[in-house]
Amino acid sequence: METTLYPMDNALMPRHEFFRLVGTSIGAILLSRCMAGCAGAGDPDPNPTPSQKVDFTLRLDDKLNENLLVKGGYVTTNGVIIAQTKDGQYVAVSADCTHQGTELTYKSVENQFYCPLHLSRFDTTGKVIVGPATLPLTQYTVETNLAAGTIRVHN
């Protein structure tokens, strides 16, 4: 049995054309994934209101809260990040960045809340210092009762 090949017009694509198309396709896929990650819903409502009533108490003798005993320490719970500043004050703000909702950390050296994803920074009152975030964090009231070893956080 014999195989017969029929000649085709332009059956072969030049090597450089093939790699150009493959590179363009891969670039388009990567760019679309990147844009999808950044395009989201954008910034939330320009007049944010706390979505939930916040009122809880933390016990400082609880192992989960021991970071609050140290200046510069922080914990995240119930959608709130609570930190002890360098000067020993307790502050609390919403735990998620207003840009795309990434959970924040507290940088004690700068005395700021920090978004590890897009590098937004907020002061201890929740005000934006560096974007891309444009909206402030929700600030909560912190009442300390060190004699009882508790911290109450509420709206």
C-alpha positions as CSV (number, residue, x, y, z in Angstrom):
1,M,0.0,0.0,0.0
2,E,1.3,3.4,-1.0
3,T,0.6,6.8,0.6
4,T,0.0,9.6,-1.8
5,L,0.6,13.2,-0.7
6,Y,-1.1,15.9,-2.6
7,P,0.6,19.3,-2.9
8,M,-1.2,22.1,-1.1
9,D,-0.8,25.8,-1.7
10,N,1.0,27.4,1.3
11,A,0.7,24.2,3.4
12,L,3.6,25.1,5.6
13,M,3.8,28.2,7.8
14,P,7.2,29.8,8.1
15,R,8.8,29.2,11.4
16,H,9.1,32.9,12.4
17,E,5.3,33.4,11.6
18,F,4.4,30.4,13.8
19,F,6.4,31.7,16.8
20,R,5.0,35.2,16.3
21,L,1.4,33.9,16.5
22,V,2.1,31.6,19.5
23,G,3.9,34.5,21.3
24,T,1.0,36.9,20.6
25,S,-1.6,34.3,21.7
26,I,0.2,33.6,25.0
27,G,0.7,37.4,25.6
28,A,-3.0,38.0,25.0
29,I,-4.0,35.2,27.5
30,L,-1.7,36.5,30.2
31,L,-2.8,40.1,29.6
32,S,-6.4,39.2,29.8
33,R,-5.8,37.3,33.2
34,C,-4.0,40.3,34.5
35,M,-6.7,42.7,33.4
36,A,-9.4,40.5,34.9
37,G,-7.6,40.7,38.3
38,C,-7.3,44.4,38.2
39,A,-10.6,45.3,36.5
40,G,-13.0,43.8,39.1
41,A,-15.8,46.0,40.3
42,G,-13.4,48.9,40.9
43,D,-13.6,50.9,44.1
44,P,-16.7,50.3,46.3
45,D,-19.4,52.8,46.8
46,P,-17.9,56.2,47.4
47,N,-20.0,56.6,50.6
48,P,-19.2,53.4,52.3
49,T,-21.2,52.3,55.4
50,P,-20.2,49.4,57.6
51,S,-21.9,46.4,56.1
52,Q,-22.4,44.9,59.6
53,K,-22.7,45.9,63.1
54,V,-19.4,45.4,64.8
55,D,-19.4,44.8,68.6
56,F,-17.1,42.2,70.1
57,T,-14.6,41.8,73.0
58,L,-11.2,40.2,72.8
59,R,-9.6,38.6,75.8
60,L,-5.9,39.4,76.0
61,D,-5.1,36.1,77.9
62,D,-6.4,34.2,74.9
63,K,-3.6,32.6,72.9
64,L,-5.1,33.9,69.6
65,N,-4.8,37.5,70.8
66,E,-1.4,37.4,72.4
67,N,0.1,39.6,69.6
68,L,-1.9,42.5,71.0
69,L,0.2,42.4,74.2
70,V,3.2,43.7,72.2
71,K,3.7,47.2,70.7
72,G,3.4,46.7,67.0
73,G,1.4,43.5,67.3
74,Y,-1.9,43.0,65.6
75,V,-4.7,40.4,65.1
76,T,-7.5,40.1,62.5
77,T,-10.9,38.9,63.6
78,N,-14.5,39.4,62.6
79,G,-13.5,41.5,59.5
80,V,-11.5,43.9,61.7
81,I,-7.8,44.4,62.1
82,I,-6.8,45.5,65.6
83,A,-3.3,46.7,66.4
84,Q,-1.3,48.1,69.2
85,T,0.6,51.1,67.9
86,K,4.3,52.0,68.7
87,D,3.0,54.4,71.4
88,G,0.9,51.7,73.0
89,Q,-2.6,52.8,71.7
90,Y,-5.0,50.3,70.4
91,V,-6.6,51.0,67.0
92,A,-9.1,49.1,64.8
93,V,-10.1,49.4,61.2
94,S,-11.8,47.2,58.6
95,A,-9.5,44.4,57.7
96,D,-9.9,44.4,53.9
97,C,-8.4,46.9,51.5
98,T,-10.9,49.2,49.8
99,H,-9.3,48.6,46.5
100,Q,-9.9,44.9,45.9
101,G,-10.6,43.4,49.3
102,T,-7.2,41.9,50.1
103,E,-6.7,41.4,53.8
104,L,-4.4,44.0,55.3
105,T,-1.4,43.7,57.6
106,Y,-0.1,46.2,60.1
107,K,3.5,47.6,59.7
108,S,4.5,48.8,63.1
109,V,7.7,50.5,61.8
110,E,5.6,52.8,59.6
111,N,2.6,52.8,62.0
112,Q,0.4,52.0,58.9
113,F,-1.9,49.4,57.6
114,Y,-0.6,47.8,54.4
115,C,-2.1,45.9,51.5
116,P,0.4,43.2,50.3
117,L,-1.3,42.8,46.9
118,H,-1.2,46.3,45.3
119,L,0.7,48.2,48.1
120,S,-2.0,50.6,49.3
121,R,-1.2,52.1,52.7
122,F,-3.5,53.5,55.3
123,D,-2.9,55.5,58.5
124,T,-4.2,54.3,61.9
125,T,-7.4,56.1,61.3
126,G,-8.0,54.3,58.0
127,K,-7.2,57.3,55.8
128,V,-5.5,56.4,52.5
129,I,-1.8,57.4,52.4
130,V,-0.8,55.6,49.2
131,G,-3.1,54.1,46.5
132,P,-4.3,52.5,44.3
133,A,-7.0,52.5,47.0
134,T,-9.0,55.8,47.0
135,L,-11.5,55.1,49.8
136,P,-10.7,55.0,53.5
137,L,-11.1,52.0,55.8
138,T,-13.9,52.0,58.3
139,Q,-12.5,53.0,61.7
140,Y,-13.9,51.4,64.9
141,T,-13.9,52.5,68.5
142,V,-11.6,50.5,70.8
143,E,-12.2,50.4,74.5
144,T,-9.5,48.8,76.6
145,N,-10.0,47.4,80.1
146,L,-6.5,46.2,80.9
147,A,-7.4,45.4,84.5
148,A,-9.9,42.9,83.1
149,G,-7.6,42.0,80.3
150,T,-10.1,42.8,77.5
151,I,-10.4,45.0,74.5
152,R,-13.9,45.9,73.1
153,V,-14.2,46.9,69.4
154,H,-17.5,48.4,68.2
155,N,-19.0,50.9,65.7
